Amino acid sequence: MAGGKGTRLSPLKPVMEVCGKPMIQWVAELAMRYASQVYIATVKGHPAEEKLRKIHRVLYTSGLGYENDVVEAVSSVKLPALVLPSDVPFLDGDTIEILIRECNSSICTLLSQGKFVGVSLWRALDLEDYQSIDYPRKIVNVNTWNDLTEINKLC
């Protein structure tokens, strides 16, 4: 997912660099370990659209908000589908393994320290069969300039 307005940081957030490469590239590389097809979901005319297309195949959504865009994106691909936001560059395989292992519903999402981080697994489009999975560690989500500065200190 890389189509947001980026009002707290920048509309170019998905392609801003963390430790020498665009945030979305970190996420796409992780996704490729779990999926035969990887798409970057964005809106037409997004300021980072050209750069996103150079990183991976782009799938377009309407831009009506994260939740709506996730449903649009997932409805456009073969299930199961893993949904990863572009602003979690240090997400790791252990996190994804926990999500896959503990998911017992059509839609499962991770909570990091009680907060949604936009990471989810969709096995079906049944919006009534939903499960939140508590993840014990903090998932670093880059939303502000301070977040970007702090995550780059972890290189």
Salt bridges, closest charged atoms under 4 A:
GLU29 OE1 - LYS21 NZ 2.60
GLU49 OE2 - ARG53 NH1 3.99
GLU50 OE2 - ARG53 NH2 2.19
ASP87 OD2 - LYS13 NZ 2.85
ASP92 OD2 - ARG137 NH2 2.99
GLU150 OE2 - LYS153 NZ 3.10
